[in-house]
Amino acid sequence: MISGKGYAYGTIKTFIPDNFELPKIKGATVQMVNPNAVLGNLHMKYCILSTIKAFSSKTNISKDMGIELLLRLSGQRQVGKALKTLGVKPGDKRAILIVLGKQPKRTFNRILKQLNAKEIKTKEKPLKQQLDAIEKTALLGV
């Protein structure tokens, strides 16, 4: 798990069932994304921190922090395209679990147990690809 002020995330191994819904936890935003669509820790941290900053400065595009994060990670302004790129699907065996809000590490571990999942390591894409994705997000104003 990688964490900072107000966030925690990590790649998990679990089976995503047909009827899966993200847990709703008071004081936290929970999101799961396809690990193949995230280029690495620099890309993820930039998008998480810019999402948090957008909400604190009231410059967010979406009313939902989880959707805002998806838009930033995908470099899109359209929710449908972001979901298509980043969404986890029934039958997937890996996902990146992201928790934003209060006590993110504790919430991350709680969800990990609920899903009967374990954390795994993933390979990062080259730094240039991560920086290109960050630049795309910044230029789109997302």
N, C-alpha and C positions, 0 to 999 in steps of 0.2 A: 504494500500500500504506500502511496505517496500522498503526503498531506501538507497542508499549510493553513494559514489563518482562514477559517471558514470553508475549507474544502478537503476532501479525501477522494482518491480514486485508485483503482487497480484493475488489472485484467483477471477475470475469474473463469473457472471451468465449471460449467453447470449445464443442465439440459433445460432449454426453454420450452415449456409445454404449450400446447395449443391455446389454452385459456389464460395465458400469463398476463398479469397486470402489475405494473410497478407499485410497490407499497407506498401508501400515503402516510407520511410521518409528519406530525406537527412540528413546525419550526425548521423543516429541512426540505430541500428539493432533491429528488432521487431521479437519476437518469441512467439508462443503459444504452450503449452504442456498440456498433460493430467494430471490433478491434482492427479489422483490415482497413477501415476508413480513417483511422487516426494515425498520423505519421510518427508520433513519438512524444516524449515528455515535454519538450519545448513547445510543440504545437498545442498539446493539451493544456499546459499551464497558462499559455498566453490566452487561449480561448476562455478558460475558467476565470482568470483574473479580469479579462475585459468584460465578461458577463457580469461579474460582481460589481465592477466599476460602473457599468452602464445602469444598473439598478440603483446604485447609491447616488449617481448624478442625474437620474431620471432621463437618460438618453436611450433607454432600451427600446427595441422595436416591438418585441412581443410582451404581452402582459404576464406571460408565464416564464419563469426563469429557466426551466428545463428546455423549453422550445427556443428561447434566446440562445442557450448554449449550443443547441443543435445547429441553429443558423450560423453561428460563429465557427463551429467546427467544420461545417460543410462549405463555408464561404459563399453561402446562398442567402437570398432574401426571401425565397419562397419555401414555405414550410413543407409542402409536398415533396419538393426535390431534396430537401434536407433529410426528411424521413426515409426517402428511397435510398439515399446514399448511406445513412448512418443507422437506420433502424435494425433492431435485432428481430429475427423471425422465429416462429415456432420450429423446433428441431435444431436450432443453433446450439453449439456446445461451448462457445466462448463468447464473452462480452466484456466490455469495460463498464464497471459499475462506478458511478460518480455520485457523490453526495456533497451538496452545498448547504451551508447553514450552520446552526449551532451543533456542537459536539459531533462533527463529521466522522471522526475516527470511530467513535462508539456506535454511531448509526451504521456506518459501513460494516463493521464487524457483526452487528445484529442482523443485518440483511444477509450477509454471507451465511450465517447460521440458518436463517429462515429458508434460504435457497438450497441448503445442504451443498454449498459450493466451496471450492478451494481456490486460493489465489495462485496464479501462475505468472511466469515471466514471459514477456514478449520481446521480439526483436524490433528495434527502432529503424525507421527509414533514415537515409543520409540527411545530414544537417541542411544541405542546400534545399532538399525537398520540403523540409519542415519550414525553413525560412520563406520559401516561395508560397506555401500555404498561408503563413502568417501575413505575408504581404498582400495576398489576395483578399483575405478577411479585412485587413486594414483599409485597402483601397475601396472595397465595396461599402465601407461605412457600417459594417455590421459589427 
